[in-house]
Amino acid sequence: MYRIAIANDKGGVGKTTTAVMLATLLADRAPTLLVDADEKTASATEWASAGPGLACTVISIDALDATDLDPYEYLVFDTKAGEDASDLLALAQAVDLLIVPTKPDALSLRALPKTLAPLIERGIGNYRVLITDVPPAPSTDGHEARLALMELDIPVFSRDIRRASAFNKAALNGTRVRDVRGDQRAKLAHMDYELIMREVLA
Protein backbone atom coordinates (compact mmCIF):
# COMPACT_ATOMS: atom_id res chain seq x y z
CA MET A 1 0.00 0.00 0.00
CA TYR A 2 1.24 3.45 -0.94
CA ARG A 3 0.37 6.07 1.69
CA ILE A 4 0.07 9.80 1.02
CA ALA A 5 -0.74 12.55 3.52
CA ILE A 6 -1.77 16.10 2.62
CA ALA A 7 -0.88 18.53 5.41
CA ASN A 8 -0.05 22.10 6.31
CA ASP A 9 -0.49 23.97 9.58
CA LYS A 10 -2.12 26.79 7.59
CA GLY A 11 -5.75 26.46 6.50
CA GLY A 12 -7.24 27.39 3.13
CA VAL A 13 -4.32 26.22 1.04
CA GLY A 14 -6.09 23.43 -0.85
CA LYS A 15 -5.52 20.39 1.37
CA THR A 16 -8.94 18.83 0.84
CA THR A 17 -9.02 19.67 -2.86
CA THR A 18 -5.62 18.05 -3.30
CA ALA A 19 -6.61 14.98 -1.26
CA VAL A 20 -9.86 14.45 -3.17
CA MET A 21 -8.31 15.09 -6.57
CA LEU A 22 -5.41 12.69 -6.03
CA ALA A 23 -7.62 10.04 -4.44
CA THR A 24 -10.06 10.07 -7.34
CA LEU A 25 -7.26 9.95 -9.90
CA LEU A 26 -5.49 7.12 -8.09
CA ALA A 27 -8.81 5.27 -7.87
CA ASP A 28 -8.81 5.07 -11.67
CA ARG A 29 -5.70 2.92 -11.35
CA ALA A 30 -6.41 0.82 -8.26
CA PRO A 31 -8.69 0.72 -5.18
CA THR A 32 -8.07 3.87 -3.14
CA LEU A 33 -9.12 4.85 0.37
CA LEU A 34 -9.44 8.53 1.30
CA VAL A 35 -9.29 9.10 5.05
CA ASP A 36 -10.90 12.32 6.28
CA ALA A 37 -8.81 13.18 9.34
CA ASP A 38 -10.39 16.60 9.87
CA GLU A 39 -13.06 15.79 12.44
CA LYS A 40 -14.11 19.44 12.75
CA THR A 41 -15.00 20.32 9.15
CA ALA A 42 -15.05 16.87 7.50
CA SER A 43 -14.72 18.57 4.13
CA ALA A 44 -13.72 15.45 2.20
CA THR A 45 -16.68 13.54 3.63
CA GLU A 46 -19.05 16.36 2.72
CA TRP A 47 -17.63 16.49 -0.81
CA ALA A 48 -18.21 12.77 -1.28
CA SER A 49 -21.73 12.85 0.17
CA ALA A 50 -22.89 15.92 -1.79
CA GLY A 51 -23.47 14.05 -5.02
CA PRO A 52 -23.26 10.72 -6.79
CA GLY A 53 -19.99 9.94 -5.07
CA LEU A 54 -16.35 9.73 -6.00
CA ALA A 55 -14.41 6.82 -7.44
CA CYS A 56 -12.55 6.36 -4.16
CA THR A 57 -13.86 5.15 -0.81
CA VAL A 58 -14.10 7.91 1.82
CA ILE A 59 -14.09 7.23 5.56
CA SER A 60 -13.52 9.27 8.71
CA ILE A 61 -10.35 8.85 10.71
CA ASP A 62 -12.43 7.30 13.50
CA ALA A 63 -13.41 4.44 11.19
CA LEU A 64 -9.87 3.65 10.09
CA ASP A 65 -9.05 1.07 12.77
CA ALA A 66 -12.18 -0.91 11.91
CA THR A 67 -11.57 -0.79 8.16
CA ASP A 68 -10.05 -3.70 6.25
CA LEU A 69 -7.16 -2.13 4.32
CA ASP A 70 -6.26 -5.23 2.32
CA PRO A 71 -8.32 -4.30 -0.78
CA TYR A 72 -6.67 -0.89 -1.14
CA GLU A 73 -3.47 -0.09 -2.98
CA TYR A 74 -3.50 3.63 -2.19
CA LEU A 75 -4.30 5.40 1.07
CA VAL A 76 -4.70 9.21 1.10
CA PHE A 77 -5.04 11.24 4.31
CA ASP A 78 -6.75 14.64 4.31
CA THR A 79 -5.53 16.22 7.54
CA LYS A 80 -6.90 19.06 9.63
CA ALA A 81 -5.59 22.62 9.65
CA GLY A 82 -3.32 23.56 12.51
CA GLU A 83 -1.08 20.47 12.51
CA ASP A 84 1.85 21.36 14.77
CA ALA A 85 5.49 20.51 14.19
CA SER A 86 5.34 17.16 15.96
CA ASP A 87 2.21 16.17 14.01
CA LEU A 88 3.85 16.98 10.70
CA LEU A 89 6.96 15.03 11.60
CA ALA A 90 4.90 12.01 12.69
CA LEU A 91 2.92 12.14 9.45
CA ALA A 92 6.06 12.20 7.33
CA GLN A 93 7.41 9.19 9.21
CA ALA A 94 4.15 7.24 8.80
CA VAL A 95 3.60 7.70 5.05
CA ASP A 96 5.46 7.24 1.79
CA LEU A 97 4.89 10.83 0.67
CA LEU A 98 3.87 14.00 2.51
CA ILE A 99 2.42 16.71 0.26
CA VAL A 100 2.42 20.23 1.67
CA PRO A 101 0.15 22.56 -0.33
CA THR A 102 0.75 26.30 -0.22
CA LYS A 103 -0.62 29.34 -1.96
CA PRO A 104 1.90 31.59 -3.73
CA ASP A 105 1.13 34.66 -1.59
CA ALA A 106 3.77 36.24 0.62
CA LEU A 107 2.18 35.29 3.94
CA SER A 108 1.93 31.60 3.04
CA LEU A 109 5.48 31.47 1.69
CA ARG A 110 6.93 33.20 4.75
CA ALA A 111 5.25 30.65 7.04
CA LEU A 112 6.35 27.63 5.02
CA PRO A 113 10.02 27.34 6.13
CA LYS A 114 8.90 27.35 9.77
CA THR A 115 6.32 24.65 8.99
CA LEU A 116 8.93 22.49 7.28
CA ALA A 117 11.72 23.11 9.82
CA PRO A 118 11.16 19.85 11.79
CA LEU A 119 11.42 17.82 8.58
CA ILE A 120 14.55 19.64 7.44
CA GLU A 121 16.21 19.36 10.85
CA ARG A 122 15.58 15.59 10.99
CA GLY A 123 16.72 15.05 7.40
CA ILE A 124 13.28 13.85 6.32
CA GLY A 125 13.14 13.75 2.53
CA ASN A 126 9.79 12.21 1.64
CA TYR A 127 7.88 15.48 1.35
CA ARG A 128 7.16 17.87 -1.48
CA VAL A 129 5.51 21.27 -1.68
CA LEU A 130 2.61 21.83 -4.06
CA ILE A 131 1.87 25.41 -5.14
CA THR A 132 -1.91 25.84 -5.39
CA ASP A 133 -4.42 28.54 -6.32
CA VAL A 134 -2.05 30.14 -8.81
CA PRO A 135 -3.64 33.18 -10.52
CA PRO A 136 -3.57 33.39 -14.32
CA ALA A 137 -1.21 35.53 -16.38
CA PRO A 138 -0.12 38.27 -16.33
CA SER A 139 0.44 37.40 -12.65
CA THR A 140 3.84 35.83 -12.01
CA ASP A 141 3.06 34.75 -8.45
CA GLY A 142 3.37 31.04 -9.18
CA HIS A 143 6.72 31.39 -10.94
CA GLU A 144 8.14 33.64 -8.23
CA ALA A 145 6.97 31.27 -5.50
CA ARG A 146 8.67 28.34 -7.23
CA LEU A 147 11.95 30.25 -7.52
CA ALA A 148 11.79 31.24 -3.85
CA LEU A 149 11.27 27.64 -2.75
CA MET A 150 14.03 26.33 -5.00
CA GLU A 151 16.45 28.91 -3.61
CA LEU A 152 15.72 27.49 -0.15
CA ASP A 153 16.34 23.93 -1.47
CA ILE A 154 12.75 22.99 -0.64
CA PRO A 155 11.48 20.15 -2.86
CA VAL A 156 8.56 21.31 -4.98
CA PHE A 157 6.38 19.70 -7.63
CA SER A 158 7.25 20.77 -11.16
CA ARG A 159 3.61 21.63 -11.88
CA ASP A 160 1.44 24.25 -10.16
CA ILE A 161 -2.31 24.09 -9.60
CA ARG A 162 -4.13 26.93 -11.31
CA ARG A 163 -6.88 28.92 -9.64
CA ALA A 164 -10.25 27.62 -10.85
CA SER A 165 -13.83 27.96 -9.63
CA ALA A 166 -14.39 24.41 -10.92
CA PHE A 167 -12.95 23.03 -7.68
CA ASN A 168 -15.66 24.71 -5.60
CA LYS A 169 -18.34 23.60 -8.06
CA ALA A 170 -17.15 20.01 -7.87
CA ALA A 171 -17.19 20.08 -4.07
CA LEU A 172 -20.72 21.50 -4.01
CA ASN A 173 -21.96 18.91 -6.50
CA GLY A 174 -20.10 15.95 -5.06
CA THR A 175 -18.39 15.17 -8.35
CA ARG A 176 -14.95 14.94 -9.86
CA VAL A 177 -13.64 18.23 -11.20
CA ARG A 178 -13.52 16.88 -14.74
CA ASP A 179 -17.26 16.17 -14.50
CA VAL A 180 -18.18 19.80 -13.78
CA ARG A 181 -20.33 21.01 -16.65
CA GLY A 182 -20.43 24.46 -18.16
CA ASP A 183 -16.95 25.40 -16.96
CA GLN A 184 -14.27 25.46 -19.64
CA ARG A 185 -11.48 25.49 -17.06
CA ALA A 186 -12.66 22.30 -15.35
CA LYS A 187 -10.71 20.00 -17.67
CA LEU A 188 -7.60 22.16 -17.31
CA ALA A 189 -7.92 22.03 -13.52
CA HIS A 190 -8.25 18.26 -13.74
CA MET A 191 -5.17 18.08 -15.99
CA ASP A 192 -3.06 19.96 -13.43
CA TYR A 193 -3.70 17.30 -10.81
CA GLU A 194 -3.28 14.50 -13.32
CA LEU A 195 0.25 15.75 -13.96
CA ILE A 196 0.87 15.94 -10.22
CA MET A 197 -0.31 12.36 -9.84
CA ARG A 198 2.18 11.26 -12.47
CA GLU A 199 4.97 12.89 -10.46
CA VAL A 200 3.73 11.15 -7.31
CA LEU A 201 3.92 7.77 -8.98
CA ALA A 202 7.13 8.39 -10.92
Salt bridges, closest charged atoms under 4 A:
ASP28 OD1 - ARG176 NH1 3.05
ASP28 OD2 - ARG178 NH2 3.49
GLU83 OE1 - LYS80 NZ 3.77
ASP133 OD2 - LYS103 NZ 3.64
ASP133 OD1 - ARG163 NE 3.00
ASP160 OD1 - ARG146 NH2 2.29
ASP183 OD2 - LYS169 NZ 3.04
ASP192 OD1 - ARG159 NH2 2.90
ASP192 OD2 - ARG162 NE 2.75
GLU194 OE2 - HIS190 NE2 3.73
GLU194 OE1 - ARG198 NH2 3.63
GLU199 OE1 - ARG128 NH1 3.47
